[in-house]
Amino acid sequence: MTSGNNSSTHGRTSRGDRPPRNNVALGLRQNLAQFMLLVAVNALVGGTLGQERTVLPLLAQEVFHLDLYTSALTYILAFGVAKAATNYVAGTLSDRYGRKPVLVAGWLIALPVPLLLIFGPSWGWIVAANVVLGVSQGLTWSTTVVMKMDLVGPSRRGLAMGLNEAAGYLGVAGTALATGYIAATYGLRPGPFFLGAALIAVGLGLTVLTVRETHHHAKLEGSHHTSAHAGAHAELSNREVFTLTSFRDKSLSSVSQAGMVNNLNDGLAWGLFPVLFAAAGLSIERIGILAAVYPAVWGAGQLVTGALSDRIGRKPLIAGGMLVQSAALALFATGHNFGTWLAAAVLLGTGTAMVYPTLLAAIGDVAHPVWRARSVGVYRLWRDGGFAVGALLAGFIADAFGIPAAVGVVAALTGASGILVAIRMRGTDHNPETTGLARKSPNLG
């Protein structure tokens, strides 16, 4: 295992460099301690985001008195744009300088976020806090994804992504629930954001002191990798990786559009659902429960769906999950009480769990390890751009026709995305014989 302080891991290396094989091995079992540490780190990353899920939509209405949904959702727009752009840069930075420095930088950038949320005197400060949070999340979450892919190699990639995303979204859920109770007891500010500050401090400390570099693992896998489609190789430029992931490759582009639509509906759930529930007379505690159930089911479900995609392939879970999400959103749009919305939250979490780790695993199936971090960054650019698109689309429609109409339109888009995946995406799974990811070394575990 290479040390996070090993200078040979960082900086630009020649294309012919090969990792030292005597102390680097791929596989979940071989790297279990570091893998589980990264799972814990990503739970803290998710918790940093979760501090906002229950509180900020209510803060917009009750403290800053924003009447238009479009105005209230500007913080999600700012977060989505910042995170999407940073995702794209994160892959390139982690290839150039190593994974650990990028992860540490993400935590450092997050430090002022709770202070901005606590002391911000105007809504513009809240929007600025979400720009900073988006940059931090783009660096931290993207890097933990790439590091886990580096460690486990090809055979258990779906399981690895399931564990990663489960930890992150269980962190979101737990913090959303906790901040709901804190807000109900102590008010919307400052109490809930003290929890966020503590999570950031712990995450930064763990990363600096215990996380190790994984770049050599990707180089080892790359030396035994045969691409899943013709013409792809390790010598791709950033532009070529972008066009391949976004448009040219049927599987990669199908994954990118599905990811974008998935986060479009997540942005809707984040920004408008608490307002919808409050308008129906639900208490802050019940709103916190609903805000937590959706990411909790999403998070826990990924413990099953990630590994399942290793067995049955990625495509059925992605297409089916988008259709399940569409049905759940339709239930949200037509519901009027806590019980109906609770059922819809469980269904939405289930559909998202089917999709989320599977999309990342599918990228890993197709992208060459040498440019995989950049491909993940492009995918996450499109995926988290969905937050911005969702904030604008949902805000405009909600202002003109009401929240149920906005939810209905997003439900239709989500269903259409699932159908597109079913038609266009190639079937992939972890099997080297079916994906073309031939490995030649018994050291790949």
QUIKA-V828723 format. One record per backbone hydrogen bond with DSSP energy under -1.0 kcal/mol. NH is the residue of the N-H (numbers start at 1). CO is the residue of the C=O. If there is no record, write none. Layout:
# QUIKA-V828723
nh: <NH | NH>
co: <CO | CO>
This chain:
# QUIKA-V828723
nh: <6 | 9 | 17 | 23 | 26 | 27 | 31 | 32 | 35 | 36 | 37 | 38 | 39 | 40 | 41 | 42 | 43 | 44 | 45 | 46 | 47 | 48 | 49 | 50 | 51 | 52 | 56 | 59 | 60 | 61 | 62 | 63 | 64 | 66 | 72 | 73 | 74 | 77 | 78 | 79 | 80 | 81 | 82 | 83 | 84 | 85 | 86 | 87 | 88 | 89 | 90 | 91 | 93 | 94 | 95 | 96 | 97 | 103 | 104 | 105 | 106 | 107 | 108 | 109 | 110 | 111 | 113 | 116 | 117 | 118 | 119 | 120 | 125 | 127 | 128 | 129 | 130 | 131 | 132 | 133 | 134 | 135 | 136 | 137 | 138 | 139 | 140 | 141 | 143 | 144 | 145 | 146 | 147 | 148 | 149 | 150 | 151 | 152 | 153 | 160 | 161 | 162 | 163 | 164 | 165 | 166 | 167 | 168 | 169 | 170 | 171 | 172 | 173 | 174 | 175 | 176 | 177 | 178 | 179 | 180 | 181 | 182 | 183 | 184 | 185 | 186 | 187 | 193 | 194 | 197 | 198 | 199 | 200 | 201 | 202 | 203 | 204 | 205 | 206 | 207 | 208 | 209 | 210 | 217 | 218 | 219 | 220 | 221 | 222 | 223 | 224 | 225 | 232 | 241 | 242 | 243 | 244 | 245 | 246 | 247 | 248 | 249 | 253 | 254 | 255 | 256 | 257 | 258 | 259 | 260 | 261 | 262 | 263 | 264 | 265 | 266 | 267 | 268 | 269 | 270 | 271 | 272 | 276 | 277 | 278 | 279 | 281 | 282 | 287 | 288 | 289 | 290 | 291 | 292 | 293 | 294 | 296 | 297 | 298 | 299 | 300 | 301 | 302 | 303 | 304 | 305 | 306 | 308 | 309 | 311 | 312 | 313 | 314 | 318 | 319 | 320 | 321 | 322 | 323 | 324 | 325 | 326 | 327 | 328 | 329 | 330 | 331 | 332 | 333 | 334 | 335 | 341 | 342 | 343 | 344 | 345 | 346 | 347 | 348 | 349 | 350 | 351 | 352 | 353 | 354 | 355 | 356 | 359 | 360 | 361 | 362 | 363 | 364 | 365 | 366 | 367 | 371 | 375 | 376 | 377 | 378 | 379 | 380 | 381 | 382 | 383 | 384 | 385 | 386 | 387 | 389 | 390 | 391 | 392 | 393 | 394 | 395 | 396 | 397 | 398 | 399 | 400 | 401 | 402 | 406 | 407 | 408 | 409 | 410 | 411 | 412 | 413 | 414 | 415 | 416 | 417 | 418 | 419 | 420 | 421 | 422 | 423 | 424 | 425 | 434 | 435 | 436 | 438 | 444>
co: <3 | 6 | 14 | 20 | 443 | 151 | 27 | 29 | 31 | 32 | 33 | 34 | 35 | 36 | 37 | 38 | 39 | 40 | 41 | 42 | 43 | 44 | 45 | 46 | 47 | 49 | 52 | 55 | 56 | 57 | 58 | 59 | 59 | 60 | 68 | 69 | 71 | 73 | 74 | 75 | 76 | 77 | 78 | 79 | 80 | 81 | 82 | 83 | 84 | 85 | 86 | 87 | 89 | 90 | 91 | 92 | 93 | 99 | 100 | 101 | 102 | 103 | 104 | 105 | 106 | 108 | 110 | 112 | 113 | 114 | 115 | 116 | 122 | 123 | 124 | 125 | 126 | 127 | 128 | 129 | 130 | 131 | 132 | 133 | 134 | 135 | 136 | 137 | 139 | 140 | 141 | 142 | 143 | 144 | 145 | 146 | 147 | 148 | 149 | 156 | 157 | 158 | 159 | 160 | 161 | 162 | 163 | 164 | 165 | 166 | 167 | 168 | 169 | 170 | 171 | 172 | 173 | 174 | 175 | 176 | 177 | 178 | 179 | 180 | 181 | 182 | 183 | 190 | 191 | 193 | 194 | 195 | 196 | 197 | 198 | 199 | 200 | 201 | 202 | 203 | 204 | 205 | 206 | 214 | 214 | 215 | 216 | 217 | 218 | 219 | 221 | 222 | 229 | 237 | 238 | 239 | 240 | 241 | 242 | 243 | 243 | 244 | 249 | 250 | 251 | 252 | 253 | 254 | 255 | 256 | 257 | 258 | 259 | 260 | 261 | 262 | 263 | 264 | 265 | 266 | 267 | 268 | 272 | 273 | 274 | 275 | 278 | 277 | 283 | 284 | 285 | 286 | 287 | 288 | 289 | 290 | 292 | 293 | 294 | 295 | 296 | 297 | 298 | 300 | 301 | 301 | 302 | 304 | 305 | 308 | 308 | 309 | 428 | 314 | 315 | 316 | 317 | 318 | 319 | 320 | 321 | 322 | 323 | 324 | 325 | 326 | 327 | 328 | 329 | 330 | 331 | 337 | 338 | 339 | 340 | 341 | 342 | 343 | 344 | 345 | 346 | 347 | 348 | 349 | 350 | 351 | 352 | 355 | 356 | 357 | 358 | 359 | 360 | 361 | 362 | 363 | 368 | 371 | 372 | 373 | 374 | 375 | 376 | 377 | 378 | 379 | 380 | 381 | 383 | 384 | 385 | 386 | 387 | 388 | 389 | 390 | 391 | 392 | 393 | 394 | 395 | 396 | 397 | 398 | 402 | 403 | 404 | 405 | 406 | 407 | 408 | 409 | 410 | 411 | 412 | 413 | 414 | 415 | 416 | 417 | 418 | 419 | 420 | 421 | 431 | 431 | 432 | 436 | 441>
